[in-house]
Amino acid sequence: VQLQASGGGLVQAGGSLRLSCGASGRIFQINRMGWFRQGPGKEREFVAGISWRGGMTYYVEDVKGRFTISRDNARSTVYLQMNSLKPEDTAVYYCAADRSSNGAYGDWGQGTLVTVSS
């Protein structure tokens, strides 16, 4: 599966951005899609995930109520709507796909930079 992320940019604190991730290839094998991020000097962390068929969503505690993950199966695209952005949300955001039997995300997009100014 090939993944193409887009939508990053510079936004002021309190603002919003919507990230998109288009998938191509063996889409029928996807179990879940997720968004991860890696901030300056930090390790990559999970942000949000969504099951490809049932649409169940889950989030890291820090973004609950601010971020919304959604999918459009017809377009093979996953979105991350980010509201009430904070400077600590500044990071490179990656989308990933899980096609495994053990829940591992094995396919990764190239990342899109989100910068939140204070």
All heavy atoms as an XYZ file, in Angstrom:
898
protein
N       0.854     -1.194      0.000
C       0.000      0.000      0.000
C       0.886      1.240      0.000
O       1.831      1.336      0.775
C      -0.931      0.004      1.218
C      -1.642      1.338      1.353
C      -1.943     -1.134      1.109
N       0.556      2.168     -0.875
C       1.278      3.440     -0.935
C       0.389      4.518     -0.308
O      -0.812      4.551     -0.543
C       1.615      3.821     -2.372
C       2.618      2.892     -3.037
C       1.977      1.575     -3.448
O       0.915      1.542     -4.052
N       2.635      0.470     -3.119
N       1.014      5.370      0.482
C       0.278      6.397      1.203
C       0.862      7.767      0.888
O       2.083      7.932      0.866
C       0.353      6.146      2.710
C      -0.160      4.792      3.188
C       0.139      4.594      4.663
C      -1.650      4.660      2.925
N      -0.019      8.730      0.664
C       0.399     10.089      0.331
C      -0.307     11.053      1.267
O      -1.516     11.229      1.178
C       0.058     10.404     -1.115
C       0.482     11.791     -1.577
C       1.981     11.919     -1.757
O       2.648     10.969     -2.169
N       2.513     13.076     -1.429
N       0.467     11.667      2.154
C      -0.102     12.609      3.116
C       0.041     14.033      2.610
O       1.025     14.368      1.947
C       0.581     12.448      4.464
N      -0.929     14.857      2.973
C      -0.879     16.266      2.592
C      -1.706     17.081      3.576
O      -2.425     16.524      4.412
C      -1.425     16.454      1.173
O      -2.772     16.046      1.101
N      -1.581     18.401      3.472
C      -2.413     19.281      4.279
C      -1.707     20.015      5.394
O      -2.321     20.841      6.075
N      -0.443     19.720      5.610
C       0.280     20.410      6.669
C       0.511     21.872      6.319
O       0.281     22.309      5.196
N       0.983     22.622      7.293
C       1.269     24.027      7.070
C       1.500     24.755      8.370
O       1.657     24.132      9.426
N       1.518     26.070      8.271
C       1.730     26.934      9.421
C       0.396     27.525      9.853
O      -0.348     28.073      9.030
C       2.708     28.055      9.054
C       2.939     29.145     10.103
C       3.581     28.561     11.351
C       3.802     30.254      9.507
N       0.111     27.427     11.135
C      -1.152     27.942     11.662
C      -0.896     28.529     13.046
O       0.014     28.091     13.751
C      -2.208     26.820     11.709
C      -1.807     25.727     12.675
C      -3.582     27.365     12.034
N      -1.685     29.506     13.406
C      -1.560     30.083     14.742
C      -2.247     29.202     15.772
O      -3.176     28.449     15.449
C      -2.178     31.482     14.763
C      -1.373     32.519     14.007
C      -1.906     33.926     14.201
O      -3.098     34.105     14.462
N      -1.052     34.913     14.070
N      -1.796     29.325     16.989
C      -2.430     28.588     18.076
C      -3.925     28.895     18.107
O      -4.331     30.051     17.939
C      -1.784     28.955     19.405
N      -4.710     27.851     18.307
C      -6.160     27.979     18.284
C      -6.773     27.739     16.926
O      -7.996     27.622     16.811
N      -5.945     27.660     15.916
C      -6.426     27.460     14.558
C      -6.674     26.001     14.241
O      -6.574     25.125     15.100
N      -7.005     25.754     12.967
C      -7.358     24.413     12.506
C      -6.615     24.061     11.226
O      -6.262     24.943     10.433
C      -8.864     24.318     12.240
O      -9.613     24.569     13.409
N      -6.421     22.781     11.041
C      -5.884     22.226      9.796
C      -6.539     20.879      9.569
O      -6.943     20.209     10.528
C      -4.368     22.022      9.872
C      -3.436     23.211      9.657
C      -1.985     22.777      9.885
C      -3.598     23.814      8.277
N      -6.631     20.490      8.300
C      -7.101     19.156      7.987
C      -6.046     18.443      7.158
O      -5.674     18.913      6.073
C      -8.427     19.181      7.222
C      -9.012     17.775      7.083
C     -10.353     17.749      6.396
N     -10.247     17.833      4.947
C     -11.166     17.392      4.101
N     -12.266     16.834      4.561
N     -10.980     17.525      2.802
N      -5.599     17.323      7.668
C      -4.650     16.494      6.943
C      -5.396     15.419      6.165
O      -6.441     14.932      6.614
C      -3.669     15.828      7.916
C      -2.906     16.752      8.869
C      -1.934     15.921      9.709
C      -2.189     17.849      8.128
N      -4.839     15.066      5.025
C      -5.411     14.015      4.198
C      -4.352     12.960      3.920
O      -3.163     13.268      3.841
C      -5.911     14.580      2.858
O      -6.905     15.547      3.057
N      -4.795     11.733      3.754
C      -3.883     10.645      3.415
C      -4.578      9.742      2.409
O      -5.553      9.066      2.750
C      -3.499      9.853      4.653
S      -2.423      8.441      4.318
N      -4.077      9.758      1.186
C      -4.636      8.922      0.141
C      -3.888      7.604      0.058
O      -2.654      7.579      0.113
N      -4.630      6.526     -0.068
C      -4.044      5.196     -0.148
C      -4.257      4.613     -1.533
O      -5.288      4.831     -2.169
C      -4.659      4.284      0.906
N      -3.271      3.843     -1.983
C      -3.383      3.146     -3.258
C      -2.691      1.804     -3.126
O      -1.903      1.574     -2.213
C      -2.768      3.975     -4.386
O      -1.399      4.212     -4.144
N      -3.004      0.927     -4.054
C      -2.420     -0.407     -4.003
C      -3.387     -1.414     -3.402
O      -4.576     -1.386     -3.697
N      -2.876     -2.274     -2.526
C      -3.673     -3.360     -1.952
C      -4.562     -2.840     -0.819
O      -4.452     -3.292      0.347
C      -2.772     -4.477     -1.473
C      -2.018     -5.161     -2.620
C      -1.094     -6.249     -2.109
N      -0.394     -6.925     -3.201
C      -0.841     -8.026     -3.787
N      -1.962     -8.582     -3.377
N      -0.151     -8.571     -4.768
N      -5.456     -1.958     -1.135
C      -6.311     -1.318     -0.138
C      -7.209     -2.328      0.563
O      -7.526     -2.188      1.737
C      -7.129     -0.207     -0.800
C      -6.206      0.872     -1.354
C      -8.117      0.408      0.184
C      -6.888      1.869     -2.249
N      -7.610     -3.361     -0.153
C      -8.519     -4.360      0.408
C      -7.895     -5.090      1.597
O      -8.584     -5.735      2.379
C      -8.932     -5.373     -0.661
C      -7.793     -6.185     -1.213
C      -7.465     -7.431     -0.664
C      -7.038     -5.720     -2.272
C      -6.420     -8.175     -1.176
C      -5.988     -6.461     -2.788
C      -5.682     -7.691     -2.233
N      -6.581     -4.983      1.744
C      -5.902     -5.645      2.852
C      -5.836     -4.783      4.119
O      -5.420     -5.249      5.173
C      -4.475     -6.023      2.445
C      -4.407     -7.068      1.347
C      -2.969     -7.428      0.993
O      -2.057     -6.639      1.217
N      -2.786     -8.605      0.420
N      -6.251     -3.523      4.009
C      -6.106     -2.612      5.147
C      -7.094     -2.967      6.258
O      -8.287     -3.098      6.025
C      -6.306     -1.148      4.706
C      -5.210     -0.736      3.731
C      -6.307     -0.223      5.925
C      -5.389      0.660      3.162
N      -6.577     -3.075      7.475
C      -7.412     -3.276      8.656
C      -7.696     -1.939      9.358
O      -8.814     -1.659      9.762
C      -6.713     -4.198      9.648
C      -6.450     -5.560      9.060
O      -7.310     -6.123      8.385
N      -5.264     -6.091      9.288
N      -6.639     -1.151      9.509
C      -6.747      0.135     10.182
C      -5.852      1.154      9.490
O      -4.884      0.797      8.828
C      -6.289      0.033     11.650
C      -7.038     -0.914     12.538
C      -6.403     -0.940     13.914
N      -5.017     -1.383     13.854
C      -4.118     -1.195     14.812
N      -4.462     -0.527     15.909
N      -2.885     -1.636     14.691
N      -6.198      2.399      9.683
C      -5.333      3.506      9.273
C      -5.079      4.353     10.506
O      -5.952      4.490     11.376
C      -6.007      4.342      8.191
C      -6.170      3.624      6.869
S      -4.632      3.514      5.946
C      -4.401      5.228      5.481
N      -3.899      4.941     10.556
C      -3.579      5.757     11.722
C      -2.757      6.973     11.351
O      -2.160      7.039     10.275
N      -2.784      7.922     12.261
C      -1.918      9.095     12.170
C      -0.945      9.065     13.348
O      -1.355      8.811     14.489
C      -2.731     10.389     12.207
C      -3.478     10.675     10.954
C      -4.786     10.391     10.687
C      -2.959     11.304      9.777
N      -5.113     10.808      9.421
C      -4.005     11.376      8.840
C      -1.714     11.823      9.409
C      -3.860     11.942      7.570
C      -1.568     12.378      8.161
C      -2.624     12.436      7.259
N       0.291      9.333     13.039
C       1.346      9.441     14.038
C       2.013     10.803     13.872
O       1.844     11.461     12.853
C       2.388      8.338     13.839
C       1.879      6.948     14.109
C       1.009      6.317     13.234
C       2.282      6.266     15.238
C       0.538      5.034     13.487
C       1.829      4.977     15.503
C       0.957      4.370     14.621
N       2.783     11.207     14.870
C       3.521     12.461     14.731
C       4.858     12.355     15.462
O       5.017     11.581     16.399
C       2.716     13.633     15.280
C       2.468     13.597     16.785
C       1.550     14.742     17.190
N       1.274     14.730     18.630
C       0.399     15.545     19.213
N      -0.272     16.451     18.499
N       0.204     15.477     20.515
N       5.788     13.165     14.972
C       7.096     13.245     15.609
C       7.474     14.708     15.733
O       7.722     15.384     14.722
C       8.155     12.474     14.821
C       9.493     12.415     15.532
C      10.440     11.407     14.906
O      10.239     10.933     13.795
N      11.480     11.041     15.648
N       7.470     15.203     16.962
C       7.821     16.579     17.229
C       9.319     16.763     17.342
O      10.069     15.774     17.420
N       9.788     17.999     17.357
C      11.224     18.277     17.464
C      11.824     17.651     18.708
O      11.368     17.902     19.827
C      11.275     19.808     17.536
C       9.992     20.278     16.957
C       8.983     19.228     17.285
N      12.826     16.808     18.510
C      13.508     16.181     19.638
C      12.707     15.116     20.355
O      13.076     14.688     21.444
N      11.605     14.690     19.730
C      10.745     13.691     20.370
C      10.686     12.429     19.543
O      11.005     12.420     18.354
C       9.331     14.262     20.541
C       9.244     15.498     21.417
C       7.807     15.964     21.518
C       7.684     17.207     22.372
N       6.275     17.684     22.453
N      10.227     11.378     20.184
C       9.997     10.140     19.461
C       8.644     10.190     18.756
O       7.752     10.936     19.150
C      10.053      8.954     20.428
C      11.422      8.727     21.047
C      11.476      7.461     21.877
O      10.420      6.835     22.082
O      12.577      7.104     22.324
N       8.514      9.392     17.748
C       7.239      9.315     17.048
C       6.184      8.730     17.972
O       6.446      7.764     18.694
C       7.371      8.455     15.788
C       6.139      8.443     14.910
C       6.444      7.785     13.579
N       6.876      6.408     13.739
C       7.385      5.683     12.751
N       7.551      6.212     11.556
N       7.745      4.429     12.976
N       4.998      9.315     17.937
C       3.924      8.850     18.803
C       2.635      8.678     18.018
O       2.397      9.371     17.032
C       3.681      9.835     19.950
C       3.203     11.206     19.513
C       2.812     12.103     20.682
O       2.754     11.629     21.830
O       2.557     13.289     20.430
N       1.805      7.778     18.508
C       0.485      7.559     17.928
C      -0.420      8.740     18.265
O      -0.390      9.253     19.385
C      -0.091      6.259     18.477
C      -1.534      6.027     18.135
C      -1.894      5.516     16.889
C      -2.532      6.334     19.040
C      -3.218      5.313     16.567
C      -3.856      6.130     18.727
C      -4.203      5.611     17.495
N      -1.245      9.141     17.299
C      -2.178     10.241     17.515
C      -3.625      9.761     17.443
O      -4.413      9.994     18.355
C      -1.959     11.364     16.483
C      -3.007     12.472     16.652
C      -0.560     11.940     16.599
N      -3.965      9.086     16.360
C      -5.353      8.662     16.161
C      -5.391      7.505     15.184
O      -4.518      7.378     14.323
C      -6.203      9.815     15.634
N      -6.428      6.666     15.310
C      -6.578      5.545     14.401
C      -8.033      5.290     14.098
O      -8.929      5.736     14.833
N      -8.280      4.586     13.000
C      -9.638      4.275     12.588
C      -9.645      2.926     11.895
O      -8.748      2.620     11.104
C     -10.204      5.382     11.668
C     -11.680      5.147     11.364
C      -9.392      5.512     10.378
C     -12.364      6.344     10.725
N     -10.623      2.113     12.227
C     -10.743      0.835     11.535
C     -11.287      1.079     10.136
O     -12.167      1.921      9.952
C     -11.644     -0.125     12.317
O     -12.966      0.373     12.401
N     -10.761      0.356      9.177
C     -11.085      0.645      7.786
C     -12.522      0.264      7.435
O     -13.171      0.936      6.640
C     -10.111     -0.099      6.882
C     -10.106      0.378      5.471
C     -10.469     -0.325      4.367
C      -9.727      1.677      4.995
N     -10.329      0.448      3.244
C      -9.891      1.683      3.603
C      -9.280      2.839      5.618
C      -9.596      2.803      2.815
C      -8.996      3.950      4.838
C      -9.149      3.930      3.468
N     -13.032     -0.778      8.031
C     -14.369     -1.248      7.688
C     -15.431     -0.739      8.651
O     -16.441     -0.176      8.250
C     -14.381     -2.769      7.621
C     -13.481     -3.317      6.528
C     -13.360     -4.830      6.591
N     -12.405     -5.331      5.593
C     -11.102     -5.319      5.746
N     -10.571     -4.865      6.864
N     -10.313     -5.778      4.804
N     -15.213     -0.901      9.942
C     -16.229     -0.523     10.918
C     -16.226      0.933     11.313
O     -17.209      1.439     11.843
N     -15.108      1.622     11.084
C     -15.048      3.036     11.408
C     -14.810      3.342     12.871
O     -14.944      4.495     13.289
N     -14.450      2.351     13.668
C     -14.145      2.611     15.074
C     -12.918      3.505     15.161
O     -11.944      3.302     14.449
C     -13.898      1.307     15.817
C     -13.657      1.465     17.310
S     -13.426     -0.114     18.142
C     -15.018     -0.873     17.827
N     -13.000      4.504     16.045
C     -11.903      5.455     16.169
C     -11.295      5.408     17.564
O     -11.963      5.037     18.541
C     -12.379      6.883     15.881
O     -13.418      7.229     16.806
C     -12.914      7.006     14.469
N     -10.049      5.813     17.651
C      -9.376      5.898     18.938
C      -8.275      6.952     18.845
O      -7.734      7.193     17.766
C      -8.834      4.539     19.380
C      -8.351      3.652     18.268
C      -6.985      3.545     17.987
C      -9.242      2.924     17.492
C      -6.537      2.751     16.972
C      -8.791      2.126     16.462
C      -7.442      2.041     16.212
O      -6.996      1.259     15.189
N      -8.036      7.572     20.004
C      -7.160      8.737     20.054
C      -6.240      8.672     21.265
O      -6.592      8.101     22.308
C      -7.993     10.025     20.168
C      -8.976     10.253     19.062
C     -10.269      9.737     19.130
C      -8.620     10.987     17.931
C     -11.177      9.941     18.103
C      -9.526     11.204     16.908
C     -10.806     10.674     17.008
O     -11.690     10.881     15.993
N      -5.110      9.315     21.127
C      -4.276      9.538     22.299
C      -4.983     10.592     23.148
O      -5.688     11.469     22.629
C      -2.862      9.993     21.880
C      -2.887     11.375     21.258
C      -1.904      9.905     23.046
N      -4.820     10.497     24.440
C      -5.573     11.348     25.363
C      -5.400     12.831     25.059
O      -6.350     13.615     25.130
C      -5.139     11.054     26.793
C      -6.017     11.689     27.860
C      -7.426     11.147     27.866
O      -7.605      9.958     27.535
O      -8.344     11.918     28.203
N      -4.223     13.227     24.673
C      -3.889     14.634     24.489
C      -4.705     15.318     23.394
O      -4.880     16.541     23.410
C      -2.402     14.770     24.161
C      -1.973     16.215     23.989
O      -2.289     17.034     24.871
O      -1.330     16.541     22.965
N      -5.217     14.555     22.432
C      -5.916     15.180     21.311
C      -7.413     14.933     21.345
O      -8.144     15.431     20.474
C      -5.341     14.706     19.954
C      -3.834     14.913     19.908
C      -5.699     13.261     19.665
N      -7.884     14.172     22.299
C      -9.323     13.899     22.386
C     -10.093     15.202     22.525
O      -9.733     16.070     23.308
C      -9.620     12.993     23.574
C      -9.234     11.536     23.365
C      -9.600     10.695     24.578
C      -9.227      9.236     24.352
N      -9.530      8.413     25.545
N     -11.149     15.319     21.748
C     -11.955     16.529     21.767
C     -11.447     17.624     20.857
O     -12.159     18.595     20.600
N     -10.235     17.491     20.355
C      -9.669     18.495     19.450
C      -9.465     17.945     18.048
O      -9.650     18.662     17.067
C      -8.324     18.997     19.986
C      -8.397     19.654     21.343
C      -7.086     20.361     21.701
N      -5.964     19.431     21.779
C      -4.849     19.561     21.054
N      -4.709     20.573     20.210
N      -3.855     18.687     21.200
N      -9.065     16.693     17.944
C      -8.788     16.073     16.650
C      -9.882     15.060     16.327
O     -10.407     14.393     17.228
C      -7.444     15.341     16.665
C      -6.225     16.220     16.756
C      -6.319     17.583     17.007
C      -4.965     15.680     16.584
C      -5.202     18.386     17.086
C      -3.818     16.454     16.660
C      -3.938     17.806     16.919
N     -10.185     14.935     15.050
C     -11.155     13.946     14.589
C     -10.585     13.214     13.384
O     -10.226     13.847     12.392
C     -12.482     14.595     14.208
O     -13.014     15.309     15.330
C     -13.491     13.529     13.776
N     -10.526     11.898     13.479
C     -10.088     11.086     12.343
C     -11.327     10.549     11.635
O     -12.315     10.180     12.287
C      -9.152      9.942     12.790
C      -8.556      9.239     11.577
C      -9.869      8.965     13.707
C      -7.440      8.255     11.934
N     -11.280     10.543     10.325
C     -12.409     10.024      9.552
C     -11.864      9.382      8.282
O     -10.688      9.549      7.952
C     -13.399     11.138      9.211
O     -12.779     12.138      8.416
N     -12.735      8.668      7.604
C     -12.286      8.003      6.375
C     -13.347      8.127      5.305
O     -14.539      8.263      5.601
C     -12.000      6.530      6.647
C     -13.238      5.656      6.752
C     -12.981      4.362      7.430
N     -14.038      3.384      7.286
C     -15.274      3.477      7.781
N     -15.642      4.564      8.425
N     -16.136      2.492      7.620
N     -12.916      8.076      4.093
C     -13.796      8.027      2.921
C     -13.337      6.821      2.125
O     -12.369      6.896      1.375
C     -13.683      9.325      2.117
C     -14.628      9.362      0.940
O     -15.063      8.296      0.462
O     -14.921     10.472      0.457
N     -14.019      5.711      2.308
C     -13.578      4.478      1.663
C     -13.652      4.588      0.141
O     -12.813      4.020     -0.557
C     -14.416      3.298      2.140
C     -14.142      2.959      3.582
O     -14.332      3.766      4.471
N     -13.683      1.742      3.824
N     -14.624      5.295     -0.362
C     -14.770      5.433     -1.809
C     -13.558      6.145     -2.416
O     -13.157      5.862     -3.544
C     -16.045      6.186     -2.146
N     -12.985      7.060     -1.651
C     -11.811      7.797     -2.113
C     -10.507      7.202     -1.575
O      -9.438      7.721     -1.867
C     -11.906      9.263     -1.695
C     -13.076     10.010     -2.308
C     -13.138     11.445     -1.806
N     -14.281     12.172     -2.329
C     -14.266     12.878     -3.434
N     -13.156     12.971     -4.137
N     -15.355     13.502     -3.836
N     -10.633      6.149     -0.755
C      -9.460      5.524     -0.130
C      -8.609      6.567      0.585
O      -7.381      6.599      0.447
C      -8.613      4.797     -1.187
O      -9.374      3.808     -1.843
N      -9.281      7.409      1.326
C      -8.612      8.537      1.966
C      -9.010      8.610      3.436
O     -10.166      8.387      3.788
C      -8.967      9.856      1.264
O      -8.552      9.779     -0.103
C      -8.277     11.042      1.931
N      -8.034      8.936      4.247
C      -8.257      9.165      5.671
C      -7.901     10.611      5.975
O      -6.953     11.158      5.412
C      -7.392      8.226      6.528
C      -7.470      8.595      7.989
C      -7.842      6.794      6.334
N      -8.695     11.218      6.844
C      -8.502     12.611      7.198
C      -8.210     12.749      8.690
O      -8.631     11.923      9.490
C      -9.753     13.426      6.861
C     -10.186     13.311      5.429
C     -11.177     12.402      5.046
C      -9.601     14.103      4.444
C     -11.572     12.290      3.721
C     -10.000     13.996      3.117
C     -10.981     13.081      2.775
O     -11.365     12.973      1.457
N      -7.519     13.799      9.030
C      -7.337     14.170     10.423
C      -7.681     15.647     10.541
O      -6.911     16.496     10.107
C      -5.910     13.907     10.913
C      -5.694     14.149     12.406
C      -6.473     13.123     13.232
C      -4.205     14.087     12.756
N      -8.848     15.924     11.100
C      -9.257     17.293     11.345
C      -8.695     17.717     12.693
O      -8.990     17.093     13.706
C     -10.780     17.408     11.347
C     -11.302     18.796     11.660
C     -10.962     19.809     10.586
O     -11.082     19.528      9.395
N     -10.513     21.000     10.989
N      -7.893     18.757     12.685
C      -7.226     19.207     13.900
C      -7.716     20.615     14.242
O      -7.511     21.555     13.471
C      -5.712     19.213     13.701
C      -5.150     17.869     13.249
S      -3.355     17.851     13.174
C      -3.063     19.008     11.840
N      -8.389     20.739     15.365
C      -8.899     22.021     15.842
C      -8.204     22.418     17.132
O      -7.569     21.586     17.785
C     -10.412     21.931     16.062
C     -11.185     21.587     14.814
O     -10.805     21.967     13.704
N     -12.276     20.873     14.972
N      -8.358     23.662     17.493
C      -7.767     24.174     18.744
C      -6.305     23.775     18.867
O      -5.850     23.289     19.915
C      -8.571     23.658     19.955
O      -9.919     24.040     19.864
N      -5.577     23.990     17.797
C      -4.171     23.569     17.767
C      -3.335     24.338     18.780
O      -3.579     25.527     19.046
C      -3.615     23.752     16.358
C      -4.037     22.655     15.374
C      -3.848     23.106     13.942
C      -3.260     21.381     15.646
N      -2.361     23.630     19.334
C      -1.451     24.181     20.325
C      -0.020     24.124     19.777
O       0.287     23.273     18.940
C      -1.517     23.359     21.611
C      -2.908     23.202     22.198
C      -2.876     22.250     23.380
C      -4.260     22.026     23.966
N      -4.214     21.070     25.106
N       0.853     24.976     20.269
C       2.253     24.908     19.803
C       2.860     23.524     19.997
O       3.677     23.092     19.169
C       2.947     25.953     20.677
C       1.886     26.969     20.953
C       0.620     26.158     21.116
N       2.443     22.814     21.025
C       3.006     21.477     21.252
C       2.506     20.440     20.256
O       2.980     19.305     20.255
C       2.718     21.003     22.683
C       1.275     21.144     23.119
C       1.025     22.431     23.879
O       1.525     23.507     23.459
O       0.299     22.373     24.901
N       1.552     20.823     19.410
C       1.122     19.937     18.325
C       2.070     20.015     17.128
O       1.929     19.240     16.171
C      -0.283     20.292     17.854
C      -1.347     20.036     18.916
O      -1.269     18.997     19.585
O      -2.248     20.888     19.063
N       3.016     20.932     17.181
C       3.986     21.058     16.090
C       4.759     19.760     15.913
O       5.344     19.238     16.864
C       4.962     22.210     16.380
O       4.251     23.447     16.369
C       6.065     22.255     15.344
N       4.729     19.229     14.704
C       5.361     17.941     14.436
C       5.249     17.627     12.954
O       4.481     18.260     12.219
C       4.693     16.835     15.252
N       5.989     16.617     12.550
C       5.741     15.996     11.254
C       4.708     14.903     11.489
O       4.898     14.044     12.357
C       7.027     15.399     10.646
C       6.704     14.694      9.333
C       8.061     16.496     10.424
N       3.640     14.964     10.733
C       2.553     14.003     10.877
C       2.646     12.960      9.771
O       2.807     13.307      8.593
C       1.206     14.709     10.837
C       0.893     15.428     12.125
C       1.571     16.590     12.482
C      -0.075     14.942     13.002
C       1.303     17.244     13.682
C      -0.354     15.592     14.202
C       0.351     16.740     14.539
O       0.069     17.376     15.717
N       2.539     11.702     10.176
C       2.624     10.588      9.246
C       1.326      9.789      9.274
O       0.760      9.567     10.344
C       3.765      9.645      9.634
C       5.138     10.266      9.635
C       5.638     10.880     10.778
C       5.944     10.223      8.503
C       6.899     11.448     10.796
C       7.208     10.786      8.504
C       7.674     11.394      9.648
O       8.926     11.960      9.661
N       0.893      9.340      8.115
C      -0.203      8.376      8.109
C       0.390      6.991      7.882
O       1.467      6.844      7.295
C      -1.240      8.707      7.044
S      -0.639      8.697      5.352
N      -0.318      5.995      8.375
C       0.168      4.620      8.292
C      -1.004      3.676      8.134
O      -2.130      3.988      8.543
C       0.960      4.275      9.551
N      -0.713      2.521      7.572
C      -1.735      1.500      7.358
C      -1.306      0.195      8.016
O      -0.124     -0.163      8.003
C      -1.962      1.277      5.860
N      -2.293     -0.466      8.584
C      -2.077     -1.781      9.201
C      -2.732     -2.832      8.317
O      -3.960     -2.836      8.171
C      -2.671     -1.781     10.608
C      -2.859     -3.175     11.167
O      -2.119     -4.090     10.746
O      -3.745     -3.348     12.024
N      -1.923     -3.670      7.731
C      -2.441     -4.781      6.931
C      -2.054     -6.119      7.538
O      -2.169     -7.156      6.892
C      -1.902     -4.699      5.501
C      -2.344     -3.486      4.722
C      -1.882     -3.568      3.272
N      -0.439     -3.418      3.158
C       0.317     -4.167      2.360
N      -0.219     -5.131      1.638
N       1.620     -3.944      2.285
N      -1.603     -6.076      8.779
C      -1.006     -7.263      9.373
C      -2.026     -8.081     10.157
O      -3.170     -7.663     10.356
C       0.114     -6.835     10.314
O      -0.442     -6.223     11.465
N      -1.588     -9.237     10.642
C      -2.408    -10.065     11.518
C      -2.090     -9.801     12.979
O      -2.741    -10.354     13.866
C      -2.173    -11.543     11.206
O      -0.802    -11.870     11.378
N      -1.102     -8.956     13.235
C      -0.698     -8.690     14.620
C      -0.882     -7.232     15.020
O      -0.382     -6.812     16.053
C       0.763     -9.092     14.832
C       1.720     -8.306     13.956
O       1.308     -7.405     13.222
N       2.993     -8.626     14.018
N      -1.590     -6.474     14.214
C      -1.892     -5.091     14.591
C      -0.795     -4.099     14.361
O      -0.865     -2.979     14.859
N       0.218     -4.455     13.608
C       1.346     -3.549     13.374
C       1.104     -2.689     12.136
O       0.618     -3.170     11.113
C       2.627     -4.344     13.210
N       1.460     -1.426     12.255
C       1.396     -0.530     11.106
C       2.657     -0.741     10.274
O       3.752     -0.433     10.720
C       1.316      0.914     11.572
C      -0.030      1.294     12.166
C      -0.270      1.206     13.534
C      -1.057      1.751     11.342
C      -1.505      1.560     14.057
C      -2.285      2.113     11.872
C      -2.509      2.005     13.234
O      -3.731      2.354     13.737
N       2.480     -1.231      9.053
C       3.642     -1.565      8.249
C       3.867     -0.698      7.035
O       4.941     -0.734      6.433
N       2.864      0.093      6.662
C       2.990      0.969      5.501
C       2.908      2.417      5.982
O       1.993      2.759      6.740
C       1.878      0.698      4.496
C       1.892     -0.732      4.001
O       2.922     -1.145      3.431
O       0.885     -1.432      4.195
N       3.839      3.246      5.489
C       3.936      4.614      5.992
C       3.989      5.610      4.847
O       4.623      5.350      3.812
C       5.202      4.761      6.843
C       5.123      3.981      8.113
C       5.406      2.662      8.282
C       4.694      4.458      9.384
N       5.188      2.285      9.586
C       4.745      3.378     10.294
C       4.259      5.697      9.862
C       4.395      3.501     11.625
C       3.913      5.819     11.198
C       3.981      4.732     12.066
N       3.357      6.752      5.064
C       3.461      7.855      4.125
C       4.707      8.673      4.406
O       5.451      8.403      5.353
N       4.895      9.728      3.631
C       6.135     10.493      3.697
C       6.136     11.563      4.776
O       7.180     12.112      5.074
C       6.416     11.165      2.342
C       5.714     12.489      2.118
C       4.233     12.360      1.833
O       3.634     11.282      1.904
N       3.609     13.492      1.489
N       5.017     11.868      5.366
C       4.975     12.880      6.423
C       4.638     14.251      5.883
O       5.024     14.616      4.773
N       3.928     15.007      6.690
C       3.593     16.389      6.357
C       3.785     17.236      7.612
O       3.379     16.838      8.698
C       2.155     16.495      5.805
O       1.889     17.833      5.381
C       1.108     16.052      6.815
N       4.441     18.383      7.452
C       4.831     19.201      8.596
C       3.699     20.132      9.029
O       3.151     20.868      8.206
C       6.073     20.018      8.255
C       6.572     20.994      9.326
C       6.989     20.249     10.583
C       7.724     21.827      8.783
N       3.413     20.086     10.308
C       2.454     21.007     10.914
C       3.209     21.869     11.917
O       3.865     21.348     12.820
C       1.321     20.240     11.631
C       0.442     21.207     12.421
C       0.497     19.456     10.620
N       3.127     23.168     11.730
C       3.781     24.104     12.636
C       2.734     25.023     13.238
O       1.996     25.686     12.497
C       4.843     24.947     11.905
O       5.796     24.081     11.281
C       5.570     25.855     12.881
N       2.664     25.039     14.559
C       1.693     25.870     15.263
C       2.458     26.965     15.999
O       3.264     26.678     16.889
C       0.853     25.049     16.247
C      -0.227     25.932     16.884
C       0.215     23.856     15.545
N       2.197     28.194     15.619
C       2.884     29.324     16.250
C       2.080     29.856     17.436
O       0.851     29.806     17.429
C       3.109     30.434     15.228
O       1.871     30.930     14.766
N       2.789     30.353     18.409
C       2.109     30.865     19.613
C       1.769     32.337     19.472
O       2.183     33.014     18.557
C       3.004     30.651     20.835
O       4.247     31.268     20.642
